């Protein structure tokens, strides 16, 4: 533990006061996590996720959405993958917003390697979080576990662009199970049977533009504020 601390890693426990409050409430909440950066218990956040092989339009929408969320003082969560994740993280940092990267490797690793500088910048200015031992390698199941953590951390998940086997598909389904709001772009719904099957379920929305997404996010924030008011003594 001393060696981890010397490398700048914090061991965060679910019993710590600043453990992300919404994440604590889901079944898959990691009992411990390793972090670099600032941990905020009551962090108003939204996941922006999508394909690693996103189109130019998908990358542009991810960046525009990240900037819009930042302007609303909402933290942007993503998974540091190529494509949509990278575009969302980069736009958030460029707009001086708070970026949270939930990664599928141990916190000592970087995946993909090309995002090393981006991961370091997020650690300096936001938060990098891993639920795996620091030296753990990337594996298929670790990315699915990472998606569950991303869903639990935030108020909502926005799927910008995705395929039939995308990790974003898994996160959207997990978010429904977590009682979180899920926002699918129109293109995701048109191109994917899994998305079509989600439409109509409670908390699942379809949006055509960034303005549409932000309108839904405003409603989500109002809903959570009202819930807090009702349960606060």
KOLLO-122596 format. One line per 5 residues: their letters; for each residue x, y, z of C-alpha. Coordinates in pm, whole numbers, m for minus. Layout:
a) X Y Z ~ ... .
***
This chain:
xxxxx) 0 0 0 ~ 289 234 70 ~ 431 164 m275 ~ 93 243 m433 ~ 74 565 m236 .
xxxxx) 426 658 m348 ~ 312 622 m709 ~ 19 856 m647 ~ m254 592 m630 ~ m528 621 m372 .
xxxxx) m707 311 m245 ~ m1071 419 m221 ~ m1310 207 m14 ~ m1687 193 m45 ~ m1689 284 325 .
xxxxx) m1508 614 262 ~ m1719 928 293 ~ m1621 1055 m50 ~ m1693 731 m237 ~ m1926 832 m525 .
xxxxx) m2270 826 m370 ~ m2470 707 m671 ~ m2222 431 m745 ~ m2256 300 m391 ~ m2623 234 m463 .
xxxxx) m2584 m24 m742 ~ m2532 m397 m705 ~ m2205 m396 m900 ~ m2044 m116 m694 ~ m1675 m207 m653 .
xxxxx) m1590 m245 m282 ~ m1252 m85 m351 ~ m1111 120 m634 ~ m781 282 m718 ~ m789 648 m814 .
xxxxx) m566 927 m935 ~ m715 1276 m917 ~ m1002 1432 m726 ~ m1278 1209 m587 ~ m1614 1383 m531 .
xxxxx) m1894 1202 m350 ~ m2181 1404 m495 ~ m2052 1436 m850 ~ m2324 1529 m1102 ~ m2212 1324 m1399 .
xxxxx) m2328 1176 m1729 ~ m2162 899 m1930 ~ m2092 967 m2297 ~ m2007 638 m2468 ~ m2000 479 m2809 .
xxxxx) m1810 300 m3079 ~ m1432 277 m3104 ~ m1476 303 m3482 ~ m1707 601 m3478 ~ m1793 806 m3784 .
xxxxx) m1690 1170 m3819 ~ m2047 1270 m3732 ~ m2041 1053 m3420 ~ m1711 1199 m3303 ~ m1840 1551 m3361 .
xxxxx) m2158 1482 m3166 ~ m1961 1332 m2875 ~ m1742 1643 m2861 ~ m2037 1882 m2889 ~ m2222 1695 m2616 .
xxxxx) m1919 1702 m2386 ~ m1892 2078 m2433 ~ m2264 2124 m2364 ~ m2245 1916 m2045 ~ m1938 2110 m1932 .
xxxxx) m2121 2439 m1987 ~ m2392 2305 m1755 ~ m2123 2212 m1495 ~ m2189 1841 m1541 ~ m1901 1595 m1517 .
xxxxx) m1841 1388 m1831 ~ m1766 1018 m1774 ~ m1620 795 m2040 ~ m1398 490 m2072 ~ m1079 621 m2240 .
xxxxx) m1128 395 m2544 ~ m1065 507 m2900 ~ m1341 683 m3086 ~ m1633 833 m2899 ~ m1467 804 m2555 .
xxxxx) m1153 988 m2666 ~ m1354 1260 m2839 ~ m1567 1316 m2527 ~ m1267 1329 m2293 ~ m1068 1562 m2520 .
xxxxx) m1355 1807 m2568 ~ m1428 1811 m2194 ~ m1070 1899 m2106 ~ m1044 2160 m2383 ~ m1358 2325 m2242 .
xxxxx) m1207 2324 m1888 ~ m1463 2069 m1771 ~ m1435 1780 m1527 ~ m1351 1451 m1698 ~ m1378 1113 m1526 .
xxxxx) m1214 814 m1697 ~ m1325 473 m1572 ~ m1071 232 m1717 ~ m1071 m140 m1793 ~ m715 m204 m1680 .
xxxxx) m529 m155 m1356 ~ m449 207 m1283 ~ m81 150 m1365 ~ m175 57 m1721 ~ m293 250 m2024 .
xxxxx) m525 107 m2288 ~ m500 194 m2566 ~ m135 299 m2533 ~ m195 597 m2762 ~ m409 758 m2489 .
xxxxx) m131 774 m2230 ~ m102 1154 m2246 ~ m481 1190 m2232 ~ m504 962 m1928 ~ m233 1161 m1751 .
xxxxx) m412 1487 m1826 ~ m740 1353 m1690 ~ m557 1239 m1375 ~ m416 1590 m1330 ~ m742 1775 m1393 .
xxxxx) m1021 1527 m1315 ~ m1032 1164 m1205 ~ m903 830 m1331 ~ m1068 535 m1157 ~ m997 162 m1180 .
xxxxx) m1164 m118 m984 ~ m882 m363 m1060 ~ m541 m426 m901 ~ m293 m169 m1033 ~ m105 m403 m1267 .
xxxxx) m414 m586 m1400 ~ m412 m629 m1782 ~ m707 m545 m2009 ~ m947 m837 m2053 ~ m1292 m871 m2206 .
xxxxx) m1468 m905 m1871 ~ m1287 m607 m1716 ~ m1436 m375 m1974 ~ m1787 m501 m1901 ~ m1726 m448 m1529 .
xxxxx) m1599 m99 m1612 ~ m1923 m27 m1801 ~ m2129 m121 m1495 ~ m1924 119 m1282 ~ m1967 400 m1534 .
xxxxx) m2342 347 m1535 ~ m2364 344 m1157 ~ m2148 654 m1116 ~ m2363 883 m1329 ~ m2714 1019 m1356 .
xxxxx) m2754 897 m1713 ~ m2582 722 m2003 ~ m2577 869 m2353 ~ m2495 626 m2635 ~ m2374 837 m2927 .
xxxxx) m2291 565 m3179 ~ m2261 189 m3134 ~ m2282 m150 m3300 ~ m2459 m473 m3216 ~ m2168 m600 m3005 .
xxxxx) m2050 m270 m2858 ~ m1970 m229 m2489 ~ m2203 72 m2503 ~ m2487 m174 m2564 ~ m2399 m354 m2240 .
xxxxx) m2381 m26 m2050 ~ m2720 85 m2180 ~ m2878 m238 m2055 ~ m2702 m210 m1719 ~ m2817 151 m1684 .
xxxxx) m3179 40 m1730 ~ m3126 m219 m1455 ~ m2973 51 m1233 ~ m3274 276 m1275 ~ m3066 532 m1464 .
xxxxx) m3184 727 m1765 ~ m3056 607 m2103 ~ m3039 836 m2404 ~ m2988 676 m2745 ~ m2924 879 m3056 .
xxxxx) m3158 823 m3346 ~ m2879 661 m3548 ~ m2813 407 m3273 ~ m3179 308 m3275 ~ m3202 286 m3655 .
xxxxx) m2892 65 m3686 ~ m2922 m170 m3388 ~ m3180 m428 m3291 ~ m3075 m413 m2924 ~ m3149 m41 m2918 .
xxxxx) m3488 m92 m3079 ~ m3569 m346 m2807 ~ m3481 m92 m2536 ~ m3702 183 m2676 ~ m4023 204 m2477 .
xxxxx) m3870 77 m2154 ~ m3889 312 m1855 ~ m3616 575 m1859 ~ m3507 513 m2219 ~ m3511 814 m2452 .
xxxxx) m3428 876 m2818 ~ m3261 1201 m2923 ~ m3171 1346 m3261 ~ m2950 1638 m3162 ~ m2730 1762 m2879 .
xxxxx) m3008 2005 m2785 ~ m3248 1711 m2756 ~ m3003 1530 m2527 ~ m2952 1835 m2308 ~ m3327 1886 m2275 .
xxxxx) m3357 1531 m2141 ~ m3055 1582 m1911 ~ m3219 1892 m1764 ~ m3527 1683 m1684 ~ m3305 1416 m1526 .
xxxxx) m3133 1673 m1305 ~ m3469 1814 m1196 ~ m3588 1463 m1110 ~ m3279 1385 m899 ~ m3300 1723 m724 .
xxxxx) m3660 1649 m633 ~ m3569 1302 m504 ~ m3295 1452 m286 ~ m3541 1708 m150 ~ m3788 1434 m59 .
xxx) m3535 1218 126 ~ m3338 1496 298 ~ m3450 1549 660 .
***
